[in-house]
Amino acid sequence: MTRWHDRLTIVEGDITRQHVDAIVNAANEELRRGGGVCGAIHAAAGPALERECRQLGFCGTGEAVSTRGYDLPCKLVIHTVGPIWGVGAGEREDELLASCYRESIRLAADRGADTIAFPSISTGIYGFPIERAAGVALAAIRAGLQDNPEIREVRLVCWSKGDLAVYQAALGRALRDEDPPAAS
């Protein structure tokens, strides 16, 4: 049996250049073109993405919807709205962020995708502390992979070396917590 972390890849790079079935957009509730990851995805996908998003109209925080990939090297763009740090009560923000990852994985599986790439959701303009977000993301990805065995790979695409180091350290902690050292 394949372990969840054997299906996880953490890389530094540009999410718009990932050759996977689905990429995840850190969207806003109105599904409008924004800055950061959202703006880059819209720019790379072309104007048809914006038109389809306008037709969808809305996505709630912690939820996910999908569109075609258009000019991107993927079939699908999964739009998910992460929480804005400081608006909830800490635990509620963690729950909403985890839901973004789980719902995106579920939706990818429902749409026939078996590879999916995520950015670091909510850690840009939404201000979610990246160290906390990384732990939440990895726990949610683990749960999402357990619930959706047809997903072959989840790729976390980090924009910078610093972000990459944070996610790699969080994975190390998650694996240590999973397999504590044997008592002597």
Z-matrix of the N, CA and C atoms (Angstrom, degrees):
N
C 1 1.453
C 2 1.536 1 109.57
N 3 1.305 2 116.01 1 133.82
C 4 1.460 3 121.95 2 -179.78
C 5 1.519 4 109.92 3 -76.93
N 6 1.318 5 115.56 4 133.22
C 7 1.462 6 120.10 5 176.37
C 8 1.520 7 109.03 6 -78.92
N 9 1.337 8 115.63 7 152.69
C 10 1.458 9 120.55 8 -176.10
C 11 1.512 10 112.13 9 -56.36
N 12 1.328 11 117.72 10 -41.51
C 13 1.459 12 120.48 11 -175.48
C 14 1.524 13 112.80 12 -74.37
N 15 1.335 14 117.46 13 -12.64
C 16 1.461 15 120.15 14 172.74
C 17 1.532 16 110.89 15 -75.08
N 18 1.322 17 116.49 16 -15.14
C 19 1.463 18 122.33 17 178.98
C 20 1.532 19 111.56 18 -102.33
N 21 1.335 20 116.67 19 9.98
C 22 1.456 21 123.28 20 -177.97
C 23 1.523 22 109.73 21 -114.15
N 24 1.319 23 115.58 22 133.08
C 25 1.456 24 122.27 23 175.35
C 26 1.523 25 107.28 24 -125.65
N 27 1.321 26 116.48 25 135.67
C 28 1.464 27 121.29 26 176.51
C 29 1.520 28 106.86 27 -119.79
N 30 1.343 29 115.59 28 121.30
C 31 1.466 30 120.54 29 -176.38
C 32 1.518 31 110.57 30 -133.78
N 33 1.325 32 115.17 31 159.36
C 34 1.462 33 121.21 32 168.70
C 35 1.518 34 106.69 33 -95.94
N 36 1.329 35 117.11 34 134.90
C 37 1.452 36 118.00 35 179.12
C 38 1.513 37 113.28 36 167.75
N 39 1.318 38 113.71 37 -166.44
C 40 1.458 39 123.80 38 -177.81
C 41 1.527 40 107.65 39 -106.68
N 42 1.300 41 117.83 40 117.02
C 43 1.458 42 121.11 41 -176.61
C 44 1.529 43 112.23 42 -61.21
N 45 1.312 44 117.80 43 -27.21
C 46 1.466 45 120.06 44 -178.11
C 47 1.529 46 112.11 45 -73.40
N 48 1.311 47 117.65 46 -7.68
C 49 1.473 48 121.39 47 -179.76
C 50 1.521 49 112.69 48 -110.76
N 51 1.311 50 116.62 49 11.43
C 52 1.462 51 120.53 50 -178.39
C 53 1.528 52 110.73 51 -81.88
N 54 1.317 53 116.61 52 128.90
C 55 1.467 54 122.30 53 178.09
C 56 1.524 55 108.31 54 -92.67
N 57 1.321 56 114.07 55 83.13
C 58 1.460 57 123.72 56 178.26
C 59 1.526 58 107.25 57 -134.10
N 60 1.322 59 116.56 58 171.49
C 61 1.472 60 119.34 59 179.02
C 62 1.526 61 112.00 60 -71.07
N 63 1.334 62 116.23 61 -36.57
C 64 1.472 63 120.59 62 -176.44
C 65 1.522 64 109.73 63 -140.50
N 66 1.333 65 115.42 64 139.63
C 67 1.459 66 119.67 65 169.02
C 68 1.526 67 107.12 66 -115.69
N 69 1.316 68 115.33 67 153.08
C 70 1.451 69 121.02 68 -178.64
C 71 1.523 70 109.21 69 -103.77
N 72 1.319 71 114.70 70 132.91
C 73 1.454 72 122.84 71 176.96
C 74 1.522 73 108.39 72 -101.13
N 75 1.315 74 116.80 73 127.45
C 76 1.463 75 122.22 74 172.40
C 77 1.528 76 105.97 75 -79.01
N 78 1.323 77 115.40 76 89.33
C 79 1.468 78 122.63 77 -169.43
C 80 1.523 79 112.50 78 -92.45
N 81 1.327 80 114.44 79 170.77
C 82 1.461 81 121.16 80 169.04
C 83 1.528 82 107.09 81 -102.58
N 84 1.326 83 117.24 82 164.67
C 85 1.467 84 120.66 83 -174.12
C 86 1.519 85 113.74 84 -59.56
N 87 1.321 86 118.10 85 -30.84
C 88 1.465 87 121.79 86 -179.21
C 89 1.526 88 112.17 87 -83.48
N 90 1.342 89 117.00 88 -2.54
C 91 1.468 90 123.56 89 -179.28
C 92 1.528 91 112.28 90 58.12
N 93 1.321 92 115.31 91 29.52
C 94 1.461 93 120.69 92 178.10
C 95 1.525 94 110.43 93 -88.77
N 96 1.318 95 113.72 94 155.48
C 97 1.459 96 119.74 95 175.54
C 98 1.519 97 108.51 96 -59.70
N 99 1.305 98 116.92 97 130.10
C 100 1.458 99 121.22 98 179.88
C 101 1.514 100 110.31 99 -123.64
N 102 1.307 101 115.63 100 -154.36
C 103 1.454 102 121.16 101 176.82
C 104 1.519 103 109.93 102 -98.98
N 105 1.298 104 117.22 103 -169.82
C 106 1.458 105 122.63 104 175.54
C 107 1.521 106 113.32 105 54.37
N 108 1.326 107 115.60 106 -137.48
C 109 1.467 108 122.21 107 -179.11
C 110 1.524 109 110.67 108 -57.36
N 111 1.309 110 116.91 109 -45.02
C 112 1.462 111 121.61 110 -177.96
C 113 1.531 112 110.92 111 -59.11
N 114 1.305 113 117.24 112 -46.90
C 115 1.457 114 121.19 113 179.36
C 116 1.520 115 112.15 114 -64.23
N 117 1.329 116 116.42 115 -39.94
C 118 1.467 117 120.54 116 179.37
C 119 1.528 118 110.91 117 -65.17
N 120 1.324 119 117.20 118 -41.55
C 121 1.468 120 120.58 119 179.41
C 122 1.522 121 110.44 120 -65.61
N 123 1.318 122 117.02 121 -45.51
C 124 1.469 123 119.75 122 178.51
C 125 1.531 124 111.10 123 -61.73
N 126 1.323 125 117.62 124 -42.36
C 127 1.464 126 120.62 125 -179.77
C 128 1.525 127 110.92 126 -63.53
N 129 1.319 128 117.38 127 -42.64
C 130 1.463 129 120.96 128 -178.18
C 131 1.526 130 112.18 129 -73.26
N 132 1.327 131 117.67 130 -31.69
C 133 1.472 132 121.19 131 -177.77
C 134 1.516 133 112.26 132 -77.40
N 135 1.320 134 117.17 133 -28.39
C 136 1.447 135 120.90 134 -177.64
C 137 1.523 136 112.22 135 95.17
N 138 1.336 137 117.52 136 172.15
C 139 1.467 138 122.20 137 -172.36
C 140 1.533 139 114.97 138 -65.25
N 141 1.319 140 118.54 139 -21.28
C 142 1.467 141 120.07 140 -179.88
C 143 1.534 142 111.11 141 -64.49
N 144 1.322 143 117.71 142 -30.63
C 145 1.466 144 120.47 143 177.63
C 146 1.527 145 110.15 144 -63.00
N 147 1.311 146 116.00 145 -45.51
C 148 1.463 147 119.89 146 -179.97
C 149 1.533 148 111.08 147 -61.84
N 150 1.319 149 116.76 148 -39.71
C 151 1.473 150 120.04 149 178.39
C 152 1.528 151 111.20 150 -62.75
N 153 1.335 152 116.48 151 -44.66
C 154 1.469 153 119.23 152 179.47
C 155 1.526 154 110.98 153 -65.75
N 156 1.310 155 117.27 154 -38.93
C 157 1.474 156 120.72 155 177.60
C 158 1.524 157 110.80 156 -62.51
N 159 1.339 158 117.25 157 -39.73
C 160 1.469 159 120.33 158 177.84
C 161 1.525 160 110.82 159 -61.32
N 162 1.332 161 116.65 160 -37.14
C 163 1.464 162 120.30 161 178.38
C 164 1.527 163 111.22 162 -67.08
N 165 1.331 164 117.35 163 -37.88
C 166 1.465 165 120.57 164 177.32
C 167 1.523 166 110.69 165 -68.75
N 168 1.332 167 115.73 166 -44.40
C 169 1.453 168 122.19 167 171.01
C 170 1.508 169 119.24 168 83.69
N 171 1.335 170 119.97 169 -38.19
C 172 1.462 171 119.31 170 -172.34
C 173 1.521 172 110.22 171 -159.01
N 174 1.330 173 115.08 172 146.95
C 175 1.466 174 122.82 173 172.16
C 176 1.526 175 106.43 174 -145.53
N 177 1.311 176 116.86 175 125.34
C 178 1.459 177 120.96 176 -179.36
C 179 1.519 178 112.78 177 -75.37
N 180 1.306 179 116.40 178 158.66
C 181 1.461 180 121.92 179 177.66
C 182 1.526 181 109.49 180 -59.87
N 183 1.322 182 115.79 181 130.86
C 184 1.462 183 122.00 182 -179.02
C 185 1.516 184 113.85 183 86.42
N 186 1.330 185 116.96 184 -3.54
C 187 1.465 186 121.41 185 -179.76
C 188 1.527 187 109.65 186 -102.67
N 189 1.339 188 116.42 187 174.31
C 190 1.459 189 121.43 188 179.39
C 191 1.525 190 110.13 189 -145.74
N 192 1.315 191 115.40 190 143.62
C 193 1.470 192 123.65 191 173.71
C 194 1.523 193 107.22 192 -134.40
N 195 1.337 194 116.29 193 161.87
C 196 1.460 195 118.19 194 -178.44
C 197 1.518 196 111.94 195 -126.06
N 198 1.327 197 113.93 196 153.94
C 199 1.461 198 123.14 197 173.96
C 200 1.525 199 107.30 198 -135.01
N 201 1.304 200 115.21 199 174.21
C 202 1.459 201 120.14 200 172.35
C 203 1.530 202 109.27 201 -69.67
N 204 1.340 203 116.30 202 163.74
C 205 1.456 204 121.46 203 179.75
C 206 1.513 205 114.65 204 -88.28
N 207 1.320 206 117.19 205 -16.71
C 208 1.466 207 122.93 206 179.44
C 209 1.523 208 112.02 207 52.23
N 210 1.319 209 120.03 208 -118.00
C 211 1.470 210 121.79 209 -174.46
C 212 1.528 211 113.73 210 -84.39
N 213 1.314 212 117.79 211 4.05
C 214 1.463 213 121.81 212 176.88
C 215 1.528 214 109.50 213 -81.71
N 216 1.333 215 118.62 214 159.79
C 217 1.471 216 120.69 215 178.87
C 218 1.539 217 112.35 216 -82.41
N 219 1.324 218 117.30 217 36.56
C 220 1.459 219 122.32 218 179.37
C 221 1.518 220 108.71 219 -138.98
N 222 1.328 221 116.00 220 159.38
C 223 1.467 222 120.09 221 178.51
C 224 1.524 223 111.59 222 -77.88
N 225 1.322 224 116.16 223 -37.09
C 226 1.456 225 122.02 224 -171.48
C 227 1.513 226 112.57 225 -128.15
N 228 1.331 227 114.50 226 148.40
C 229 1.458 228 120.85 227 164.75
C 230 1.521 229 105.23 228 -115.93
N 231 1.319 230 115.73 229 123.98
C 232 1.457 231 120.88 230 176.18
C 233 1.515 232 106.69 231 -101.59
N 234 1.313 233 115.69 232 120.10
C 235 1.465 234 122.26 233 -177.89
C 236 1.520 235 107.78 234 -97.95
N 237 1.316 236 116.46 235 125.42
C 238 1.457 237 120.78 236 177.40
C 239 1.519 238 108.49 237 -133.33
N 240 1.311 239 115.23 238 145.16
C 241 1.465 240 120.58 239 -176.79
C 242 1.521 241 108.93 240 -107.94
N 243 1.317 242 115.71 241 112.45
C 244 1.453 243 120.91 242 178.31
C 245 1.515 244 111.59 243 -82.27
N 246 1.326 245 115.40 244 163.23
C 247 1.464 246 119.86 245 179.12
C 248 1.528 247 111.93 246 -75.32
N 249 1.311 248 114.82 247 151.05
C 250 1.463 249 121.39 248 173.47
C 251 1.526 250 106.73 249 -89.08
N 252 1.329 251 116.41 250 124.19
C 253 1.457 252 121.23 251 -177.97
C 254 1.527 253 110.33 252 -62.23
N 255 1.335 254 115.76 253 135.43
C 256 1.444 255 121.14 254 177.06
C 257 1.517 256 113.90 255 93.86
N 258 1.328 257 117.78 256 -7.62
C 259 1.460 258 121.40 257 179.30
C 260 1.523 259 110.20 258 -89.47
N 261 1.343 260 116.70 259 -35.39
C 262 1.466 261 121.71 260 179.17
C 263 1.510 262 110.67 261 -93.61
N 264 1.295 263 115.24 262 -162.84
C 265 1.467 264 120.39 263 -177.67
C 266 1.519 265 110.65 264 -113.41
N 267 1.319 266 118.27 265 47.85
C 268 1.462 267 121.58 266 176.75
C 269 1.513 268 112.61 267 72.87
N 270 1.314 269 117.67 268 -76.54
C 271 1.462 270 121.27 269 -178.61
C 272 1.519 271 110.74 270 -62.26
N 273 1.310 272 117.61 271 -39.18
C 274 1.469 273 120.73 272 179.07
C 275 1.534 274 109.86 273 -64.08
N 276 1.320 275 117.38 274 -38.87
C 277 1.460 276 120.84 275 177.34
C 278 1.525 277 110.42 276 -63.88
N 279 1.336 278 117.02 277 -41.15
C 280 1.468 279 120.72 278 176.89
C 281 1.531 280 110.37 279 -60.70
N 282 1.326 281 117.25 280 -44.74
C 283 1.471 282 121.53 281 179.64
C 284 1.517 283 111.09 282 -61.02
N 285 1.322 284 117.08 283 -44.36
C 286 1.463 285 120.19 284 -179.61
C 287 1.526 286 111.77 285 -66.38
N 288 1.323 287 117.15 286 -39.68
C 289 1.461 288 120.09 287 177.66
C 290 1.528 289 110.25 288 -65.01
N 291 1.314 290 117.29 289 -44.88
C 292 1.464 291 120.59 290 178.13
C 293 1.526 292 110.59 291 -59.27
N 294 1.322 293 116.55 292 -40.44
C 295 1.455 294 120.92 293 178.85
C 296 1.528 295 111.72 294 -60.75
N 297 1.329 296 117.50 295 -36.80
C 298 1.470 297 120.63 296 177.24
C 299 1.522 298 110.85 297 -55.95
N 300 1.320 299 116.61 298 -46.34
C 301 1.463 300 120.91 299 -178.08
C 302 1.527 301 111.04 300 -70.52
N 303 1.320 302 117.06 301 -48.12
C 304 1.480 303 119.92 302 -179.02
C 305 1.521 304 111.84 303 -62.03
N 306 1.348 305 116.85 304 -46.15
C 307 1.465 306 120.64 305 -178.67
C 308 1.530 307 111.59 306 -66.02
N 309 1.315 308 117.31 307 -36.07
C 310 1.468 309 120.51 308 177.85
C 311 1.527 310 111.07 309 -66.18
N 312 1.325 311 116.79 310 -42.19
C 313 1.470 312 120.57 311 177.89
C 314 1.527 313 109.83 312 -64.97
N 315 1.315 314 117.14 313 -44.06
C 316 1.469 315 121.06 314 178.99
C 317 1.522 316 110.72 315 -60.81
N 318 1.315 317 117.08 316 -45.84
C 319 1.455 318 121.67 317 -179.05
C 320 1.531 319 110.93 318 -64.90
N 321 1.323 320 117.10 319 -40.98
C 322 1.470 321 120.36 320 177.17
C 323 1.527 322 109.72 321 -58.99
N 324 1.328 323 116.87 322 -47.01
C 325 1.469 324 120.70 323 179.31
C 326 1.530 325 110.61 324 -62.22
N 327 1.325 326 117.11 325 -43.48
C 328 1.473 327 121.24 326 178.63
C 329 1.523 328 112.00 327 -60.18
N 330 1.326 329 117.35 328 -31.51
C 331 1.472 330 121.86 329 -177.76
C 332 1.535 331 112.09 330 -91.80
N 333 1.336 332 116.95 331 6.01
C 334 1.459 333 120.79 332 176.29
C 335 1.515 334 115.56 333 85.74
N 336 1.317 335 117.48 334 9.37
C 337 1.470 336 120.76 335 177.29
C 338 1.525 337 108.78 336 -81.04
N 339 1.320 338 116.68 337 143.50
C 340 1.467 339 117.68 338 173.88
C 341 1.523 340 112.71 339 -121.39
N 342 1.339 341 116.51 340 0.84
C 343 1.464 342 121.28 341 172.52
C 344 1.526 343 107.94 342 -133.82
N 345 1.331 344 115.77 343 138.59
C 346 1.465 345 121.06 344 -175.49
C 347 1.528 346 109.25 345 -144.72
N 348 1.318 347 115.94 346 138.78
C 349 1.468 348 121.66 347 178.79
C 350 1.524 349 109.73 348 -116.99
N 351 1.325 350 115.54 349 133.56
C 352 1.461 351 123.62 350 179.61
C 353 1.518 352 111.21 351 -113.66
N 354 1.330 353 116.65 352 144.92
C 355 1.465 354 119.65 353 163.80
C 356 1.538 355 107.42 354 -86.74
N 357 1.290 356 117.09 355 -176.84
C 358 1.462 357 121.90 356 173.61
C 359 1.529 358 107.19 357 -85.08
N 360 1.315 359 115.76 358 94.75
C 361 1.466 360 121.92 359 -172.92
C 362 1.528 361 111.30 360 -66.66
N 363 1.314 362 116.36 361 134.69
C 364 1.466 363 126.94 362 174.12
C 365 1.522 364 115.62 363 72.31
N 366 1.335 365 118.46 364 1.84
C 367 1.467 366 118.79 365 -175.61
C 368 1.527 367 113.48 366 -92.32
N 369 1.313 368 117.40 367 -1.67
C 370 1.460 369 120.78 368 176.73
C 371 1.515 370 109.84 369 -90.85
N 372 1.318 371 115.37 370 -116.69
C 373 1.464 372 121.32 371 -176.76
C 374 1.536 373 112.57 372 -61.75
N 375 1.336 374 117.69 373 -24.07
C 376 1.476 375 120.61 374 179.95
C 377 1.530 376 112.11 375 -77.79
N 378 1.335 377 118.16 376 -8.90
C 379 1.455 378 122.76 377 167.38
C 380 1.513 379 118.61 378 74.59
N 381 1.326 380 119.17 379 10.61
C 382 1.466 381 120.98 380 179.21
C 383 1.531 382 107.86 381 -66.50
N 384 1.329 383 118.96 382 127.84
C 385 1.474 384 120.37 383 -179.09
C 386 1.538 385 110.20 384 -59.60
N 387 1.319 386 116.79 385 126.28
C 388 1.461 387 120.54 386 -171.70
C 389 1.528 388 113.01 387 -62.93
N 390 1.331 389 118.28 388 -36.02
C 391 1.461 390 119.72 389 -179.89
C 392 1.533 391 110.32 390 -62.86
N 393 1.311 392 116.23 391 -42.44
C 394 1.464 393 120.93 392 177.71
C 395 1.529 394 110.30 393 -68.81
N 396 1.325 395 116.69 394 -44.10
C 397 1.466 396 121.50 395 -179.17
C 398 1.527 397 111.35 396 -60.39
N 399 1.318 398 117.37 397 -38.72
C 400 1.468 399 120.70 398 -178.91
C 401 1.523 400 110.86 399 -62.30
N 402 1.326 401 117.50 400 -43.90
C 403 1.465 402 120.30 401 178.38
C 404 1.523 403 112.19 402 -64.22
N 405 1.326 404 116.17 403 -42.84
C 406 1.467 405 121.16 404 178.22
C 407 1.529 406 109.77 405 -62.70
N 408 1.330 407 116.07 406 -45.69
C 409 1.470 408 121.10 407 -178.66
C 410 1.519 409 111.35 408 -59.90
N 411 1.321 410 117.43 409 -46.94
C 412 1.466 411 120.11 410 -177.02
C 413 1.528 412 111.70 411 -66.08
N 414 1.320 413 117.85 412 -39.54
C 415 1.474 414 119.76 413 177.23
C 416 1.528 415 110.34 414 -64.35
N 417 1.324 416 116.91 415 -40.36
C 418 1.467 417 120.61 416 -180.00
C 419 1.529 418 111.08 417 -69.87
N 420 1.321 419 117.46 418 -38.69
C 421 1.462 420 120.66 419 177.41
C 422 1.521 421 109.90 420 -63.61
N 423 1.313 422 116.30 421 -42.68
C 424 1.465 423 119.68 422 177.55
C 425 1.530 424 110.04 423 -56.91
N 426 1.329 425 116.71 424 -49.15
C 427 1.470 426 120.58 425 179.68
C 428 1.531 427 110.64 426 -62.61
N 429 1.337 428 116.80 427 -42.45
C 430 1.460 429 120.69 428 -179.96
C 431 1.515 430 112.41 429 -62.77
N 432 1.324 431 117.07 430 -39.01
C 433 1.462 432 120.54 431 178.65
C 434 1.524 433 111.21 432 -70.65
N 435 1.313 434 117.29 433 -35.74
C 436 1.468 435 119.98 434 177.16
C 437 1.527 436 110.77 435 -65.40
N 438 1.330 437 117.06 436 -38.35
C 439 1.462 438 121.60 437 -179.58
C 440 1.525 439 113.20 438 -79.21
N 441 1.323 440 117.70 439 -18.44
C 442 1.468 441 122.37 440 -175.30
C 443 1.527 442 109.97 441 -132.18
N 444 1.331 443 116.93 442 74.13
C 445 1.469 444 120.32 443 -175.38
C 446 1.530 445 114.14 444 -63.84
N 447 1.336 446 116.94 445 -15.23
C 448 1.465 447 119.57 446 179.56
C 449 1.528 448 112.64 447 -74.16
N 450 1.316 449 117.84 448 -14.62
C 451 1.467 450 120.88 449 176.71
C 452 1.535 451 108.00 450 -75.85
N 453 1.334 452 115.95 451 117.47
C 454 1.468 453 121.62 452 -178.27
C 455 1.521 454 112.87 453 -81.53
N 456 1.363 455 115.07 454 -35.85
C 457 1.463 456 118.03 455 -176.57
C 458 1.516 457 111.06 456 -147.70
N 459 1.316 458 114.81 457 134.52
C 460 1.460 459 122.75 458 165.41
C 461 1.517 460 105.24 459 -111.51
N 462 1.315 461 115.36 460 126.59
C 463 1.458 462 121.20 461 179.62
C 464 1.518 463 108.55 462 -113.79
N 465 1.309 464 116.94 463 123.53
C 466 1.462 465 122.27 464 172.79
C 467 1.523 466 106.44 465 -94.47
N 468 1.332 467 115.92 466 118.95
C 469 1.460 468 121.25 467 -176.55
C 470 1.527 469 108.05 468 -105.97
N 471 1.314 470 115.26 469 111.16
C 472 1.468 471 122.00 470 -177.98
C 473 1.519 472 109.08 471 -96.65
N 474 1.314 473 115.89 472 136.70
C 475 1.456 474 121.36 473 -176.22
C 476 1.527 475 112.36 474 -73.31
N 477 1.339 476 117.67 475 -30.62
C 478 1.462 477 120.80 476 -174.83
C 479 1.519 478 111.39 477 -132.30
N 480 1.322 479 115.32 478 163.55
C 481 1.470 480 120.81 479 176.02
C 482 1.530 481 110.66 480 -61.34
N 483 1.337 482 116.78 481 -36.74
C 484 1.464 483 120.53 482 178.84
C 485 1.519 484 111.61 483 -63.31
N 486 1.331 485 117.10 484 -44.84
C 487 1.468 486 120.67 485 177.68
C 488 1.526 487 110.33 486 -64.21
N 489 1.324 488 116.88 487 -41.57
C 490 1.463 489 121.67 488 177.96
C 491 1.526 490 110.25 489 -57.10
N 492 1.317 491 117.27 490 -45.41
C 493 1.466 492 121.52 491 -179.63
C 494 1.528 493 111.11 492 -62.28
N 495 1.331 494 117.25 493 -39.16
C 496 1.470 495 120.94 494 178.69
C 497 1.521 496 110.47 495 -62.48
N 498 1.330 497 117.61 496 -46.84
C 499 1.473 498 121.11 497 -179.08
C 500 1.526 499 111.62 498 -67.97
N 501 1.334 500 117.74 499 -37.98
C 502 1.462 501 119.79 500 177.28
C 503 1.529 502 111.07 501 -65.11
N 504 1.323 503 117.11 502 -40.88
C 505 1.471 504 120.57 503 177.59
C 506 1.530 505 110.50 504 -64.66
N 507 1.326 506 117.55 505 -40.88
C 508 1.472 507 121.04 506 178.55
C 509 1.522 508 110.49 507 -63.88
N 510 1.332 509 117.53 508 -38.48
C 511 1.464 510 120.20 509 176.76
C 512 1.525 511 110.08 510 -64.54
N 513 1.313 512 117.03 511 -42.82
C 514 1.467 513 120.28 512 176.91
C 515 1.524 514 111.70 513 -57.52
N 516 1.337 515 116.98 514 -44.24
C 517 1.475 516 120.73 515 177.87
C 518 1.527 517 110.86 516 -63.95
N 519 1.325 518 116.90 517 -43.07
C 520 1.470 519 120.61 518 -179.34
C 521 1.525 520 110.76 519 -61.76
N 522 1.311 521 117.20 520 -40.54
C 523 1.468 522 120.24 521 -179.71
C 524 1.523 523 111.40 522 -71.13
N 525 1.333 524 117.55 523 -36.95
C 526 1.472 525 120.62 524 176.19
C 527 1.524 526 110.18 525 -64.44
N 528 1.328 527 117.11 526 -41.48
C 529 1.465 528 120.54 527 179.41
C 530 1.519 529 111.60 528 -65.85
N 531 1.336 530 115.93 529 -31.20
C 532 1.456 531 121.66 530 179.74
C 533 1.516 532 111.26 531 -72.09
N 534 1.320 533 115.93 532 -42.02
C 535 1.466 534 122.28 533 -176.54
C 536 1.526 535 109.75 534 -121.69
N 537 1.346 536 117.21 535 74.60
C 538 1.471 537 118.04 536 -179.59
C 539 1.531 538 110.31 537 -62.99
N 540 1.332 539 116.58 538 149.99
C 541 1.458 540 119.21 539 -179.73
C 542 1.532 541 110.80 540 -61.34
N 543 1.328 542 114.91 541 145.66
C 544 1.471 543 120.24 542 179.92
C 545 1.529 544 109.71 543 -69.74
N 546 1.323 545 115.67 544 141.93
C 547 1.471 546 120.74 545 178.05
C 548 1.523 547 108.46 546 -70.75
N 549 1.344 548 115.51 547 141.86
C 550 1.468 549 117.67 548 -179.98
C 551 1.489 550 111.80 549 -99.01
